[in-house]
Amino acid sequence: MLEKNAASIPVPMEGVNLKEIARRTEGFSGRDLVEKVLKAALHHAIMDDAAISQKHLEDAVSGARKHYPQAPKEMFS
């Protein structure tokens, strides 16, 4: 899901390990991945006038984790 959504981002990604980001975002919905991770990384990349980097994605995941420290239990019931 992450790879599919990342492919639609209009800014290049350089040195990005999507498997690592997917591991860190286990339990996130597809919408969370787009809204809280990919769009946040895109915003920071644009502000830095650069391609999306691993650091942009990791910072976005850390920010999203503040709101969702762990996946809701009802997701796996």
C-alpha positions as CSV (number, residue, x, y, z in Angstrom):
1,M,0.0,0.0,0.0
2,L,2.8,2.4,0.9
3,E,4.6,1.8,-2.4
4,K,1.4,2.4,-4.4
5,N,0.7,5.7,-2.7
6,A,4.3,6.8,-2.8
7,A,4.3,6.3,-6.6
8,S,1.7,9.0,-6.9
9,I,3.9,11.6,-5.1
10,P,5.0,14.2,-7.7
11,V,8.4,14.8,-6.0
12,P,11.3,12.3,-6.5
13,M,12.4,10.1,-3.6
14,E,16.1,9.6,-3.0
15,G,17.6,6.9,-0.7
16,V,14.3,5.9,0.7
17,N,13.7,2.5,2.2
18,L,9.9,2.0,2.1
19,K,10.1,-1.4,3.7
20,E,11.6,0.2,6.8
21,I,8.9,2.9,6.8
22,A,6.2,0.2,6.4
23,R,7.6,-1.7,9.4
24,R,7.5,1.5,11.5
25,T,3.9,2.2,10.4
26,E,2.4,-1.2,11.1
27,G,-1.3,-0.7,12.1
28,F,-1.7,2.6,10.2
29,S,-4.6,2.8,7.8
30,G,-4.0,3.7,4.2
31,R,-5.4,7.1,4.9
32,D,-3.0,7.6,7.8
33,L,-0.1,6.7,5.5
34,V,-1.1,9.2,2.9
35,E,-2.2,12.1,5.2
36,K,0.2,11.8,8.1
37,V,3.3,10.3,6.5
38,L,3.5,10.9,2.8
39,K,2.0,14.3,2.7
40,A,4.0,15.5,5.7
41,A,7.2,14.2,4.1
42,L,6.2,15.9,0.8
43,H,5.6,19.2,2.6
44,H,9.0,19.1,4.3
45,A,10.8,18.1,1.0
46,I,9.1,21.1,-0.7
47,M,10.1,23.4,2.1
48,D,13.7,22.1,1.9
49,D,13.6,22.4,-1.9
50,A,14.7,18.8,-2.2
51,A,13.6,15.3,-3.0
52,I,11.9,13.3,-0.3
53,S,14.5,11.6,1.8
54,Q,14.5,8.8,4.4
55,K,14.8,11.6,7.1
56,H,11.7,13.3,5.8
57,L,9.7,10.1,6.0
58,E,11.1,9.2,9.4
59,D,10.3,12.6,10.8
60,A,6.7,12.3,9.5
61,V,6.4,8.8,11.1
62,S,7.6,10.2,14.4
63,G,5.1,13.0,14.2
64,A,2.3,10.6,13.4
65,R,3.3,8.3,16.2
66,K,2.7,11.1,18.7
67,H,-0.9,10.9,17.8
68,Y,-1.1,7.1,17.4
69,P,1.5,5.6,19.7
70,Q,0.1,2.1,19.0
71,A,-2.5,0.6,16.7
72,P,-6.0,0.5,18.2
73,K,-6.7,-3.0,19.6
74,E,-10.1,-3.2,17.9
75,M,-8.3,-3.2,14.5
76,F,-7.1,-6.7,15.2
77,S,-10.2,-8.2,16.8
